[in-house]
Amino acid sequence: MATPTKTPDTTPINPPSTLNQATSCSICTFTFMSSLIQLGHRRPLEKRDVPQLPHFDDSTMVDRQYQQAMASILNEQPHLTAPHSVFSAWTAVKIAVRARGVQLFYGGFCLVLWSVCYALQPLYIKAILVEVQLKHLRLAAQEALVHYNTNATTSAAATTSTVYHNASYYLQAETTLQSLNPLTGLPPLYLFFICILTGLCQVLLLNHAFFHMFRFGFSIRLGFMNKVWEKALRLSSSGKLDPSMGNIQTLMAVDPMRIMGGAIGVHWVWLGPVLIIAAVFLMAIEIGLVSLVAVGILLVIIVIQINIVLKIKQTRRKLVSFTDKRIQLTNEILTGIRMIKSYAWEEHATLMVEEARQQELFHLKWLLYYLAGNAIVFFMAPIVIAVTTFSTYAAIYGSDQLNVPKVVAVLGYMNLMRLPMALTPKMLGAFVDSLVSYKRLGVFLFQGDEVQRR
């Protein structure tokens, strides 16, 4: 009898991770992705073209880190496994931070450096504009002097008096302009190169911040999905009755995704208010007490957005509960479909599912309304703040006090507030929303009844 030949494994092997082999300069400039980008430019990418994950993001490494983090939390708080014990969402947050806190720190550090570079940009631009205006003023003074020297048709005394008057005017104007320059002493060429270099640093730092935070978010999703899968395999029959199959599916698919969404922008929850306060302080240096107008409008907008975020949290919690109810009901109907068909209960079962679905859609509709309202506030806030602030300044001090360097600097500081005002409410809502998922996952992982080992 002939021995069957073994079919060779033709499964394509993905190329090794380019991040593991990349140099510091390559990581800093993201050139380690150049080969993949060039390949995607030549032809559509396939699954076998994507490099493997780096060792630090590998599933085995992530699972080991989460196992160690959960063990350390359990050693500190052994009461967590007691039935019906109070479980805080922050305990599950500690697990994620202890397991992958390095990436969280790197992402926050890059965001802080980006914020510093972003705040300095209006100062450089203002200094360049002042130097341009000084150059034009000096040229105008020279042209005026030449004009008086070549067209002196009056007496010598009158000509001397006129020249002295204009020289005093130009000298006073030059002194006033120099007082507006926050970086007096730096040549315009140096300011230009510093501005370009700061802009390049902004781009790299912001991309590195999101690069680390996305890795942190994906690792959180992967770690909790692994733990939910392992816990579901160890659940006893009585444990499955409490967290039903529908709940386990939600914990496996929905909750880790929600936690990832809240983890990616978690630094904006604390960095956003700091940037807004810094921008208001820098505006106060430029326009004085008129900046309080911007602060007042900003406080009103913050109150509105906080109320919207709280409504989003409440609506999301209700939506999750009705989603679990619908999934549980659907699974129960599919489990007992033979009995339902035997007793002709199809219409009643359909009505039950439809009722649960209508309740879920009702809360989903209101959730979308609140999200749309939050987006409207975001787009209207910078325009309202700018128009109100400049109108108030012109009404108090006069429109002649609004010069180009001042307006550009104030607009730069208002633009500094734009990104945190856009991201902070959204990321705060995502983080608050993720706390619900953190608590659900923590209760399931620590308090679910398991099969006793023999």
NORPE-V424143 format. One record per helix or strand of 2 or more residues. SS is the DSSP state (@ for helix, = for strand). FROM is the first residue (numbers start at 1). TO is the last residue. If there is no record, write none. Layout:
ss=SS from=FROM to=TO
ss=SS from=FROM to=TO
//
This chain:
ss=@ from=18 to=21
ss=@ from=24 to=29
ss=@ from=31 to=42
ss=@ from=47 to=49
ss=@ from=55 to=57
ss=@ from=59 to=76
ss=@ from=78 to=81
ss=@ from=89 to=150
ss=@ from=156 to=180
ss=@ from=188 to=234
ss=@ from=237 to=242
ss=@ from=245 to=264
ss=@ from=268 to=335
ss=@ from=337 to=342
ss=@ from=346 to=397
ss=@ from=399 to=401
ss=@ from=404 to=447
//
